[in-house]
Amino acid sequence: MKELKEFPRIDTERLILSQLEENDIPFIVEFLQHRIFSDLTSNIPYPYTEDDAKFWLKMSKDAFENKTGFTFGIRNKEEQLIGAIGLHDRDDDKAELGYWIGIPYWNKGYVTEAAKAIVNFGFEELELNKIYATHLIHNPASGKIMEKIGMEKEALLKQHVKHDNEYFDLVMYSIFKD
């Protein structure tokens, strides 16, 4: 993953994508304390605590410093945090896209808008060849976002994730630079 000295800020029509900060922690906890985030994702715990948010913030900062990923806060134009989106390096020229957004902001096109900008950033700034994303099979809304940004379904990963002592299938989508 290409090295950037400073964490980037990306402005879209309705959003600001910028580095997560300590003062985002109360908002992260407030949004992610809802059980649905744990049910719809493979990596958000329930109950979600302030310690979880602090740990995630540290992981995000470490990833940037170690050149293994970028986690952006999704903010409205008033710079209020409404969600998060990131690209995480899994190889030299490919990265995984991941995102969540607070329930009050669902179904407004914000994640699609942010994801388009992040995919462009990945191809243009980071010089990636492939960006991929996965979603649990019972979260088709996430797959719709992936399709809207030009990703195509690549694979069904059978019983790929263990969550609450149950195995779940993951659907994988991808998009290429060309």
N, C-alpha and C positions, 0 to 999 in steps of 0.2 A: 504494500500500500504506500503510495507516494507520501512523502513527508511534507507537512505544513507546519510552519513555525508557530502560527497563532490559530486558535480555533476559529473557524469561519462563521460568518453570519450570512444567512441567505434570506432575502426578502422576496415574498411572492405577492400576489395581488391582495390577499387578505391576511397573510401570516408573516411572522418573523420566526426563523429557525436559528436558534443560538444555543450556546453552551448552557448546560444545567448549572445552577448555582445553589449555594446553601439555603438561600431564602425561598427556593422552590420546594423544599422538603414538606412544609405543611400542606401544600397543594397536592403534591404527589401522594401523600398519605391519605388525604381526603378523597381523591379520585379512586385510588387503588384499594381502598378498604372494602369496596363492594365485591361480593363473592363472585359475581359474573366474570371479573377479570381473571380470577384463578380458574374458573370453569372453562373459559374460552382460550386460555393461553397455556403453554407448557412451562412457563418460567416465572409466573407471578404468584407468590404464596398467599394463602389465606389463613388466618387474618393477616393483613398487611400492616406493619408497624413502622414507627419512626426509625427504628434500627435498620429495618429492611431498606428504607429510603436512603439512609446515610450510607449503607453498604453499597447500594446500587450507584449512588453518586460517586463514591470512591472508585468503584470498578470502571465507571464511565471516564473519570479523569485519568485513571491509570491506563486505560485503553488508548486514549489520545496520546499520552506521554510515551507509551510503548509502541505507538504507530500501528495499533491493531484494530482501531475502530473509532467511530464518531457517533456520539449520542447527542442529538439535538433536542432541546425543549421546543415544542410547538407552541407558539405564543400568538395571541391576537395582536392587533396593531397597538393596543394599549400596553403591550408587553406582559400581559397576564398569561401564565402558563395554562395550557388547556390539554396538553398531551406530550408525547415524546416519540421520536423516530430516530432510527440509527442504521448505520452500515457497519458491519463487523467483519473483519478480515478472517477468512478461513484458508487463504492461499494467497500467492503473490498477486494474482490478477483477477480474483473473484471475491465477492463479499456477500454477506447475508443481510437482507433488509428486514427490519422489525419495527413495530409501532404499536402504540395504544393511544386512545383519546378518551377524555372524561365523558361520562354518560350524557351530560347536558349538551355535548357537542357532536353527538352521533347523528348520522344521516344528513349532514350539512356539506359534505364534500371536502372537509378540511384535510382528512388523511390523504385523500386522492391528490389534492393540491400540494401537500407537503411531500408526498412520495414521488410525484413527478419531478419536483425540484431536487430531491435527494438522488434520484436515479441520474438526472443530468449532472449533478455534482460528482457522482461516482464515475461516470464515463468521461466527463470533460476535465475535472480537476484531479481525480485520483488515477485516471487512466486505466480503469478496470475494464476487463473484457466481458465479464458475466456478473450479473446481480441476480440472486435468487431469494426466495422467501418461502416459508411454509405456513400452513395453518392446520389446526385440528379439523378433522372431517366434519365435526358438528358446529363449525364456525364458518359457514359459507359466505357470510358478509365480508370476511377478510379476503376470501378468494375473489370476490367481485371487485374489490379495490385493486388487487393484483392484475386482473384483466383490464380494468380501466386505464392502468398506466402502461399497458402494452405487454405485460408478461403473458407467457403461455404455460399451460399446465405441462409439466415435464414428467412427474412421477407420482405414484401413490406409494408411500412408505408404510408398509403394514406393521401394525403394533409397534410403532417406532418410539413412542413416548409412554412412560409409566407415570401416572398421575393419580394420587389417592389410591394406590394399590390396584389400579386398573390400567390396561394397555389400550392405547388409542392410535389410530392411523393418522398419518400426516400427509397432506397434499402439498407437493412442491411445485412452484412456478419459477420461471426464469425469463430473463431478457438479456440480450447480447448487444454489445457496442454497435455492431454493424446492423 
